[in-house]
Amino acid sequence: MPILRFEMAAFRNLSFLVFVFCVLISLKNQNAETKKGSFGISSFSSSPTKPASIFSDLLSKQAVLLSTEDEEVVNRKMLTVSGSGSLEYDFYRKSCPAAEKIIRDAVRELCKSRPRLGPALVRLVFHDCFIEGCDASVLLDGVEGMRSEKDSLPNESLKGFDAIDIIKSKLEEMCPGVVSCADILVLAAREAVILAGGPFYPLNTGRRDSTVAYSDMATYELPSPHADVSETLASFASRGFDERETVSLLGSHSTGITHCRFFKNRLYNFDGSGQPDPTLDSGFLNLLRSKCDNTLPSRSSAPSASLTGSTLPFNTSLLSAAAEAPSIDRLSSSPEDEEEVMDMNYGEPAAEFGTVYYRHLLQGKGLLFADQQLMAGEETRIWVRAYASDPFLFRRDFALVMMRLSNLRVLTAPRGQIRHNCSKVA
């Protein structure tokens, strides 16, 4: 038995060091802007942070992190996120060595003039990966014989398609027909997380693009902002995420915006009671009412998915699902663009990415019903409290779950294709 324990400990440490080594290699390719300290896994402020200090801190926390889970579970998760089929690190090192830098620079430049774009990109990658995997199917326009995922009800407010097109055009100029739209999506979303104050996480590349869209799946299988905790957990479990991963992934709701219609029924007529949601903090209730006029039409009171056969999107992203980019994505503005909105972080600084979301849940200040419902589940409540009190733990878990999300059911050669235009099959 002592020998077995020693072997398990050795394997645990080796798995962790492999993960750290992967991140260190990824950091090596980051440009000089990484010295701003906004994206290290253990970076919590905007003060300069060197990679060496980041990973000294990470290693010093190892014992604490491992104590939060059974050793076997930790080892399984480390291997799961580091292994991604035939994807590989720096896949384009020969075919298009500047690919990741082009994507990084383009996202940063676009976000300077469009501050809401970052959260929209994170939402976009979630809506892609959650439906049949990270294959850029969400980007395809509809054609005869195939409906677009863009036109499904949960995806009606998706933004950022034009930004992906801009990035793709830059890559096509440099390396035509080489970089997939699926890789562009996951790498652009990572940059958006960094710009929002979230952690850097390493990503393997080599994804290929789908030749079909999955409109029906997008309509029926995306999580609902009106779901209770059991429904939310079941939805994420169907994609392989456990309670802890679900809670950490929802931490992205600390950035972006959401329209009042997605939570207004909680303010005035919750479940047809004529009263507000009793789980809402009274002061927060008054603040939301001041932002959301009760005379506005409310789609949030629409029949539930179980009655209508459809689900509404986590419009603040499952990963910033509610964030909206400027109306450049539309030929003209829609009524949605005129509706009142609420900032997901309620004005908190970007350095509080994630943890402020959990602190708000502890105070009864979750915007969406599905968010606040995390306090209704025994295990989800434990993780809400853990992330609210330990920013390092959240950032570590969020990095891991984003790696898992980005690796869901990817297509690799010889399957799929490399599109020249992200909205059309090649």
C-alpha positions in Angstrom: 0.0 0.0 0.0 2.8 2.6 0.8 4.4 1.7 -2.6 1.0 2.3 -4.3 0.6 5.7 -2.6 4.1 6.7 -3.6 3.4 5.8 -7.2 0.1 7.7 -7.2 1.8 10.8 -5.7 4.6 10.5 -8.3 2.1 10.3 -11.1 0.1 13.2 -9.7 3.2 15.4 -9.6 4.2 14.3 -13.1 0.8 15.1 -14.5 0.8 18.6 -12.9 4.3 19.3 -14.1 3.3 18.3 -17.7 0.5 20.8 -17.5 2.8 23.6 -16.2 5.4 22.8 -18.9 2.6 23.1 -21.5 1.7 26.5 -20.3 5.3 27.7 -20.1 5.8 26.7 -23.7 2.7 28.6 -24.6 3.9 31.7 -22.8 7.2 31.6 -24.6 5.4 32.6 -27.9 3.5 35.5 -26.4 4.7 38.9 -27.4 6.1 41.6 -25.2 2.6 42.8 -24.2 2.3 39.8 -21.9 4.4 41.8 -19.4 1.3 43.8 -18.6 0.4 40.8 -16.3 -3.2 40.5 -17.4 -3.2 36.9 -18.5 -1.1 34.7 -16.3 -3.1 31.9 -14.7 -2.1 33.3 -11.3 -2.2 37.0 -12.2 -4.9 38.9 -10.3 -4.0 42.5 -11.0 -2.8 44.8 -13.7 0.7 45.1 -12.2 3.6 43.7 -14.2 4.0 39.9 -13.6 6.8 37.8 -15.0 6.1 34.2 -16.2 8.7 32.9 -13.8 6.9 34.4 -10.8 3.5 33.2 -12.1 4.6 29.6 -12.1 6.5 29.8 -8.9 3.2 30.8 -7.4 1.4 28.1 -9.3 3.8 25.4 -8.0 3.6 26.7 -4.4 -0.2 26.3 -4.6 0.0 22.7 -5.8 -0.6 21.0 -2.5 -3.6 23.3 -1.7 -5.2 22.7 -5.1 -4.8 18.9 -4.9 -6.3 18.9 -1.5 -9.6 20.1 -3.0 -10.2 16.9 -5.0 -9.5 13.2 -4.9 -6.0 12.5 -6.4 -7.4 10.2 -9.0 -9.9 12.9 -10.2 -7.2 15.5 -10.4 -5.0 13.2 -12.5 -7.9 12.4 -14.8 -8.7 16.0 -15.4 -5.1 17.0 -16.1 -4.7 14.2 -18.6 -8.1 15.1 -20.2 -7.2 18.7 -20.9 -3.7 18.0 -22.0 -4.7 15.3 -24.4 -6.7 16.4 -27.5 -6.6 13.7 -30.1 -4.4 14.6 -33.0 -4.3 18.3 -32.1 -0.9 19.5 -31.2 0.8 22.5 -29.7 1.8 25.2 -32.2 0.3 23.2 -35.1 1.0 26.0 -37.6 4.6 26.5 -36.7 5.7 25.6 -40.2 2.6 26.2 -42.4 1.8 29.6 -40.9 4.1 30.5 -38.0 2.6 33.9 -37.4 -1.0 32.6 -37.1 -1.5 33.0 -33.4 0.1 36.4 -33.3 -2.1 37.6 -36.2 -5.2 36.4 -34.3 -4.0 38.0 -31.0 -3.2 41.3 -32.6 -6.4 41.5 -34.5 -8.6 40.7 -31.5 -6.8 43.4 -29.4 -7.2 46.0 -32.2 -10.8 45.2 -32.7 -11.7 45.3 -29.0 -10.1 48.8 -28.7 -13.0 50.3 -30.7 -15.6 47.7 -29.8 -15.3 47.0 -26.0 -18.3 44.7 -26.1 -16.7 42.4 -28.7 -14.6 40.4 -26.3 -17.5 38.9 -24.3 -19.3 38.3 -27.6 -16.4 36.2 -28.9 -16.4 34.1 -25.7 -20.1 33.5 -26.1 -19.6 32.6 -29.8 -17.1 29.9 -29.0 -19.4 28.4 -26.3 -22.3 28.3 -28.7 -20.1 26.6 -31.3 -18.4 24.1 -29.0 -21.6 23.1 -27.1 -23.3 22.1 -30.3 -21.6 19.0 -31.9 -18.1 20.3 -30.9 -15.6 23.0 -31.8 -16.0 22.9 -35.5 -17.0 26.4 -36.5 -20.5 25.2 -37.6 -22.0 28.2 -35.9 -20.4 30.5 -38.5 -22.0 28.9 -41.5 -24.7 30.7 -43.4 -27.8 28.9 -44.4 -28.0 27.4 -47.9 -30.6 25.4 -49.8 -31.0 22.1 -47.9 -29.3 23.4 -44.7 -30.5 25.8 -42.1 -28.0 28.0 -40.3 -27.3 27.7 -36.5 -27.3 31.6 -36.6 -31.1 31.6 -37.2 -32.0 29.3 -34.3 -33.7 31.1 -31.4 -30.9 30.9 -28.9 -28.4 32.3 -31.4 -30.4 35.2 -32.7 -28.4 37.7 -30.6 -25.0 36.2 -31.3 -22.4 38.8 -32.4 -18.8 38.9 -33.6 -19.2 37.1 -36.9 -17.7 40.0 -38.8 -14.8 40.1 -36.4 -14.0 36.4 -37.2 -14.3 37.3 -40.9 -11.8 40.1 -40.5 -9.3 37.8 -38.7 -9.8 35.1 -41.4 -9.1 37.6 -44.2 -5.8 38.6 -42.5 -4.8 35.0 -42.2 -5.8 34.2 -45.8 -3.5 37.0 -47.0 -0.6 35.5 -45.2 -1.3 31.8 -45.4 -4.2 31.0 -47.8 -6.2 27.9 -47.0 -4.1 26.9 -43.9 -5.8 28.1 -40.7 -9.2 26.7 -39.8 -12.1 28.9 -38.7 -12.5 26.5 -35.7 -9.0 27.3 -34.5 -9.6 31.0 -35.1 -12.7 30.9 -32.8 -11.0 29.2 -29.9 -7.8 31.3 -30.1 -9.9 34.6 -30.4 -12.0 33.6 -27.4 -8.9 33.0 -25.4 -7.6 36.4 -26.2 -11.0 37.9 -25.3 -10.8 36.1 -21.9 -7.4 37.6 -21.3 -8.6 41.1 -22.3 -11.5 40.7 -19.8 -9.0 40.1 -17.0 -9.2 36.3 -17.1 -6.4 33.8 -17.2 -4.2 32.6 -20.1 -4.6 28.9 -20.9 -2.6 26.9 -23.4 -4.4 25.5 -26.5 -3.4 22.8 -29.0 -4.4 23.5 -32.6 -5.1 21.7 -35.8 -9.0 21.7 -35.7 -10.8 21.5 -39.0 -14.1 23.0 -40.0 -17.5 21.3 -40.3 -19.2 21.1 -43.6 -22.7 21.1 -42.1 -24.6 23.2 -39.5 -26.8 21.8 -36.7 -29.7 24.2 -36.5 -32.1 21.8 -34.6 -29.4 21.0 -32.0 -28.8 24.7 -31.5 -32.5 25.3 -31.0 -33.1 22.6 -28.5 -29.9 21.8 -26.6 -28.3 25.1 -25.5 -28.7 25.9 -21.8 -31.6 28.3 -20.7 -31.2 31.4 -18.5 -34.4 30.4 -16.9 -33.4 26.8 -15.9 -33.2 25.7 -12.3 -30.0 24.2 -11.0 -30.9 20.6 -11.8 -31.7 21.5 -15.4 -28.5 23.5 -15.8 -26.4 20.7 -14.4 -28.1 18.1 -16.6 -27.4 20.3 -19.7 -23.7 20.6 -18.9 -23.4 17.0 -17.9 -24.6 16.0 -21.4 -21.4 17.6 -22.6 -19.2 16.0 -20.0 -18.9 18.8 -17.5 -19.4 18.0 -13.8 -20.8 20.4 -11.1 -17.4 22.0 -10.4 -16.7 22.7 -14.0 -20.2 24.0 -14.6 -19.9 26.5 -11.8 -16.4 27.6 -12.9 -17.5 28.0 -16.5 -20.4 30.3 -15.5 -17.9 32.6 -13.9 -17.5 34.2 -17.3 -20.8 36.0 -16.5 -18.8 38.6 -14.7 -18.2 40.3 -17.9 -20.4 41.6 -20.8 -24.0 42.8 -20.7 -27.5 41.2 -20.7 -30.8 42.6 -21.9 -33.5 43.3 -19.3 -35.9 40.9 -21.0 -33.8 37.9 -19.8 -34.3 38.6 -16.1 -37.2 41.1 -15.9 -39.8 38.5 -14.9 -37.8 38.1 -11.7 -38.4 41.8 -10.9 -42.2 42.1 -11.1 -44.0 38.8 -11.7 -41.9 35.8 -10.9 -43.5 32.5 -11.8 -46.9 34.4 -12.2 -46.9 35.3 -8.5 -47.3 39.0 -9.1 -44.2 39.4 -6.8 -40.5 39.6 -7.4 -38.2 36.6 -7.1 -37.7 36.1 -3.3 -34.1 35.1 -3.8 -33.2 38.6 -5.0 -31.5 41.0 -2.6 -34.0 43.9 -2.0 -31.5 46.6 -2.7 -30.4 44.9 -5.9 -34.0 44.4 -6.9 -34.6 48.2 -6.7 -31.5 48.8 -8.7 -32.6 46.5 -11.5 -36.1 48.0 -11.5 -34.5 51.4 -12.0 -32.7 50.0 -15.1 -35.6 48.0 -16.5 -38.9 49.7 -17.1 -41.8 47.4 -16.4 -43.7 48.7 -19.5 -41.1 47.2 -21.8 -42.1 43.9 -23.5 -40.7 41.0 -21.7 -39.7 37.9 -23.6 -38.4 36.3 -20.4 -42.0 35.5 -19.4 -42.3 33.3 -22.5 -43.3 29.6 -21.9 -40.5 27.4 -20.8 -38.5 25.2 -23.1 -40.3 22.1 -21.9 -43.6 23.6 -23.2 -42.4 25.3 -26.4 -39.8 22.8 -27.4 -37.0 25.4 -27.5 -34.5 27.0 -25.1 -33.4 30.5 -24.8 -29.7 31.3 -24.7 -27.6 32.1 -21.7 -27.7 35.6 -22.8 -24.7 36.8 -21.0 -22.7 34.0 -22.4 -22.2 30.8 -21.2 -19.1 32.5 -21.3 -20.4 36.0 -21.5 -23.5 34.9 -23.2 -25.2 38.2 -23.0 -22.5 40.4 -24.3 -23.3 42.3 -27.4 -21.1 43.8 -30.0 -22.0 46.9 -31.9 -24.6 46.6 -34.6 -22.0 46.2 -37.4 -23.0 42.5 -37.3 -26.4 43.5 -38.6 -27.4 45.4 -41.8 -29.6 47.6 -39.6 -30.3 47.9 -35.9 -33.0 45.7 -34.4 -35.4 46.4 -31.5 -33.0 44.4 -29.3 -30.4 47.1 -29.7 -32.8 49.7 -28.3 -33.6 47.7 -25.1 -32.2 48.5 -21.7 -29.2 46.4 -20.7 -27.3 45.7 -17.5 -23.6 45.3 -17.1 -22.8 41.8 -15.8 -20.1 43.1 -13.5 -22.2 46.0 -12.1 -19.2 48.3 -12.7 -16.6 46.2 -10.9 -13.0 46.4 -12.3 -11.8 43.8 -14.8 -9.2 42.6 -12.3 -12.1 41.0 -10.5 -13.0 38.7 -13.4 -14.9 35.7 -12.0 -14.7 36.1 -8.3 -17.0 39.1 -8.2 -19.7 37.0 -9.9 -19.6 34.4 -7.1 -19.6 37.1 -4.4 -22.7 38.6 -6.0 -24.4 35.1 -5.9 -23.7 34.9 -2.2 -25.4 38.2 -1.7 -28.5 37.3 -3.7 -27.4 39.5 -6.6 -27.3 37.0 -9.5 -28.8 38.6 -12.6 -30.1 35.5 -14.3 -32.3 33.0 -12.5 -30.0 30.1 -13.7 -27.0 32.0 -12.1 -28.7 32.5 -8.8 -29.8 28.9 -8.8 -26.2 27.8 -8.3 -26.9 28.7 -4.6 -29.8 26.2 -4.5 -27.6 23.1 -5.1 -25.6 21.6 -2.3 -22.4 21.0 -4.3 -22.7 24.0 -6.6 -23.1 26.2 -3.5 -19.9 24.8 -2.1 -18.0 25.8 -5.3 -19.6 29.3 -5.4 -18.3 29.9 -1.9 -14.9 28.5 -2.8 -14.4 30.7 -5.9 -15.7 33.8 -4.1 -13.0 33.4 -1.5 -10.1 32.1 -3.5 -9.4 33.9 -6.8 -6.4 31.6 -7.5 -8.5 28.5 -7.3 -11.1 30.0 -9.7 -8.6 31.1 -12.3 -6.9 27.7 -12.2 -10.3 25.9 -12.6 -11.5 28.3 -15.3 -8.4 27.8 -17.3 -8.8 24.1 -17.2 -12.5 24.1 -18.1 -11.9 26.5 -21.0 -9.3 24.0 -22.3 -11.8 21.2 -22.0 -14.5 23.3 -23.7 -12.1 24.2 -26.6 -11.4 20.5 -27.2 -14.9 19.2 -27.3 -15.4 16.8 -30.2 -13.0 18.5 -32.5 -12.6 17.5 -36.2 -9.0 16.7 -37.3 -7.6 15.5 -40.6 -8.8 13.8 -42.7 -12.2 14.8 -41.5 -13.7 18.3 -42.1 -12.1 21.0 -44.2 -10.3 24.3 -44.1 -12.8 27.0 -45.2 -11.5 30.0 -47.1 -14.6 31.9 -46.0 -15.8 31.1 -42.5 -19.5 31.5 -43.5 -19.4 29.1 -46.5 -18.4 25.5 -47.0 -15.2 25.4 -49.1 
